[in-house]
Amino acid sequence: MTQPIRVWVLFVLEHLQVPYEVKSIRFDDVKKKPLTDINPNGRVPVIEDPNTGLTLWESGAIITYIIKQYDTKNLLTYTSFPEEHLLNQWLHFQMSGQGPYYGAAGWFIHLHPEKIPSAIDRYTKQVLRVLGVLEGYLEGKQWLVGDKMTYADMAWVPWNDRVDTSLGVPEPNKFDGFPNVKAWHERMTSLPSWKKIMETRAVLMDEQGLMWNGMPKGTKNFQEYEAKIKAESAAEAQ
């Protein structure tokens, strides 16, 4: 019997119906033990697979592992040429292009203690550039590779779902000007597996009193949050 994987990444596992156990962790604990014993970089996602004894971090590496180890029917992948390599291409573009730029744009718009127009302009333009690449590529296509949804498509969903925060626009307008991206994204977020993990996330965030960005409700910026953490640590030390 397959034992549940201890995990902070859910979409692919939920879609493949691989048993998993969610290990919820607060934002201010990612740089502390026991997480740093598992991932010295102090980041999530991380998985611990008791079926193979492997502990693994970095989202792209985790997705690749799950697909190779558990997608035995190739539901979310291809093993044919050239599709196998195109999947890898799109996964790498997500890790190098989408994640860093979307994250940096969101930081400078919402969390940085002072507004730096040049930084906001730089990173929002990069978000728009990446969306433009997707928009053009998806013209006349349903999916990034082949004729089915794959792990390459799924890797883009979490950041894409919060592109409104990366652009500083209202949620209903996040894909304005990018109809192909909007339709592609909605095909994926209409899946029961996506809806299930979003419900799980909402419950966990609410239980911990957290906002969408992982910080406590009512916190205005990251510096305010850091000050709160330091104050709590000093109080505990007394």
C-alpha positions in Angstrom: 0.0 0.0 0.0 1.3 3.4 -1.0 2.1 5.6 2.1 1.0 9.2 2.0 3.7 11.7 0.8 4.3 14.5 3.2 4.0 17.5 1.0 3.6 21.2 0.4 2.7 20.9 -3.3 -0.7 19.5 -4.1 -2.2 20.0 -7.6 -0.3 17.2 -9.4 -0.8 14.8 -6.5 -4.5 15.5 -6.2 -5.0 15.1 -9.9 -3.2 11.8 -10.0 -5.0 10.7 -6.8 -1.7 9.9 -5.1 -2.1 9.8 -1.3 -0.5 12.8 0.4 -0.4 14.4 3.8 -0.4 18.2 4.0 2.2 19.6 6.4 1.0 23.2 7.0 3.7 25.7 8.1 3.5 29.4 9.0 5.3 32.0 6.9 7.6 32.9 9.8 8.7 29.3 10.4 10.1 28.6 6.9 13.6 29.7 8.0 13.5 27.7 11.2 13.9 24.1 12.2 12.4 21.6 11.5 11.9 22.9 7.9 15.5 23.9 7.5 16.6 20.4 8.4 14.5 19.2 5.4 15.3 22.1 3.1 18.4 24.1 4.0 17.2 26.8 1.6 14.2 27.5 4.0 11.6 27.4 1.3 8.5 25.4 0.3 7.5 23.2 -1.4 9.2 20.2 0.0 8.2 16.6 -0.1 9.2 13.6 2.0 8.3 10.3 0.3 8.3 7.4 2.7 7.8 5.0 -0.2 11.2 5.7 -1.6 13.0 7.5 1.3 13.5 10.6 -0.8 13.3 14.1 0.5 13.1 16.7 -2.3 12.7 20.4 -2.7 12.3 22.9 -5.5 9.0 22.8 -7.3 10.2 21.8 -10.7 12.3 18.9 -9.3 9.3 17.7 -7.3 6.9 17.8 -10.2 9.4 15.9 -12.4 9.8 13.3 -9.6 6.1 12.8 -9.0 5.4 12.3 -12.7 8.2 9.8 -13.2 7.5 7.9 -10.0 3.7 8.0 -9.8 2.2 8.9 -13.2 2.5 5.3 -14.4 -0.2 5.7 -17.0 1.3 8.8 -18.5 -1.9 10.8 -17.8 0.0 14.1 -17.4 3.1 13.4 -19.5 4.5 12.2 -22.8 7.4 9.8 -23.3 7.5 10.3 -27.1 9.9 12.5 -29.0 9.7 15.6 -29.2 6.9 16.0 -26.6 9.1 14.8 -23.7 11.6 17.6 -24.3 9.0 20.2 -25.0 7.4 19.4 -21.6 10.8 20.0 -20.0 11.2 23.3 -21.9 7.9 24.7 -20.6 8.6 23.6 -17.0 12.0 25.4 -17.1 10.4 28.5 -18.6 7.9 28.5 -15.7 10.7 28.2 -13.1 13.0 30.8 -14.8 10.5 33.2 -16.3 7.2 33.1 -14.6 7.9 32.4 -10.9 10.8 34.9 -10.4 9.2 37.8 -12.3 5.6 37.3 -10.9 7.1 37.0 -7.4 9.3 40.1 -7.7 6.4 42.2 -9.2 4.1 41.2 -6.4 6.8 42.0 -3.8 7.5 45.5 -5.0 3.8 46.3 -5.5 2.5 44.9 -2.2 5.2 44.1 0.3 8.2 46.4 -0.1 8.2 49.2 2.5 8.6 51.9 0.0 7.3 52.3 -3.5 10.0 52.2 -6.1 8.5 53.0 -9.5 11.4 51.8 -11.5 11.3 48.4 -9.9 7.5 48.1 -10.2 7.7 49.1 -13.9 10.6 46.7 -14.5 8.8 43.6 -13.1 5.3 44.3 -14.2 6.6 44.7 -17.8 8.3 41.3 -17.4 5.0 39.7 -16.2 3.3 41.2 -19.3 6.1 39.9 -21.5 5.7 36.4 -20.2 1.9 36.6 -20.6 2.6 37.8 -24.2 4.8 34.8 -24.9 2.0 32.5 -23.7 -0.7 34.4 -25.5 1.0 34.1 -28.9 2.0 30.4 -28.4 -1.5 29.4 -27.3 -3.1 30.8 -30.4 -5.1 27.9 -31.9 -4.0 25.5 -29.1 -5.6 24.1 -26.1 -2.5 23.0 -24.2 1.2 23.8 -24.1 2.3 20.4 -25.4 0.3 17.9 -27.4 -3.4 17.3 -27.3 -3.9 17.0 -23.5 -3.2 18.8 -20.3 0.2 17.9 -18.9 2.3 18.7 -15.9 3.8 21.6 -17.9 0.4 23.3 -18.0 -0.3 22.6 -14.3 3.1 24.0 -13.2 1.9 27.5 -14.4 -1.4 27.6 -12.5 -0.5 28.7 -9.0 1.4 31.9 -10.1 -1.1 32.5 -12.9 -3.9 32.4 -10.5 -2.4 35.4 -8.6 -1.3 37.4 -11.6 -3.7 40.2 -10.5 -1.4 40.7 -7.5 1.7 40.7 -9.7 0.2 43.4 -11.9 -1.6 45.3 -9.2 -5.0 45.0 -11.0 -8.4 43.8 -9.9 -8.9 40.1 -10.0 -11.5 40.1 -12.8 -9.1 42.1 -15.0 -6.0 39.9 -14.6 -6.1 38.5 -18.1 -7.3 41.6 -20.0 -5.7 41.5 -23.4 -4.7 37.9 -23.1 -7.8 35.9 -24.1 -5.9 32.7 -25.0 -4.1 32.7 -21.6 -7.5 33.3 -19.9 -9.2 30.4 -21.6 -6.2 28.1 -21.0 -6.0 29.0 -17.4 -9.8 28.5 -16.9 -9.6 25.1 -18.4 -7.2 24.1 -15.7 -8.8 25.9 -12.7 -12.2 24.3 -13.6 -10.8 20.9 -12.7 -12.1 19.2 -9.5 -8.5 18.7 -8.4 -7.7 22.4 -8.5 -10.9 23.3 -6.7 -10.1 20.7 -4.0 -6.7 22.1 -3.2 -8.0 25.6 -3.2 -10.6 24.6 -0.6 -7.9 22.9 1.4 -5.6 26.0 1.2 -8.4 28.3 2.3 -9.2 26.3 5.3 -5.6 26.1 6.4 -5.0 29.8 5.8 -8.0 30.7 7.8 -7.1 28.4 10.7 -3.8 30.1 11.0 -5.3 33.6 10.6 -3.3 34.3 7.5 -3.9 36.4 4.4 -3.4 35.2 0.8 0.3 36.1 1.0 0.9 34.0 4.1 1.2 36.9 6.5 -1.1 37.4 9.5 -4.4 39.2 8.8 -4.0 43.0 9.3 -0.2 43.1 8.5 0.5 45.9 6.0 4.0 44.9 4.8 6.8 42.5 5.2 8.8 44.8 7.5 5.8 45.1 9.9 5.6 41.4 9.9 9.4 41.0 10.6 9.1 43.4 13.5 6.2 41.4 14.9 8.2 38.2 14.6 11.2 39.8 16.4 9.0 41.1 19.2 7.4 37.7 19.7 10.8 36.0 19.8 12.2 38.5 22.3 9.1 37.9 24.5 9.6 34.1 24.4 13.3 34.5 25.3 12.5 36.4 28.6 
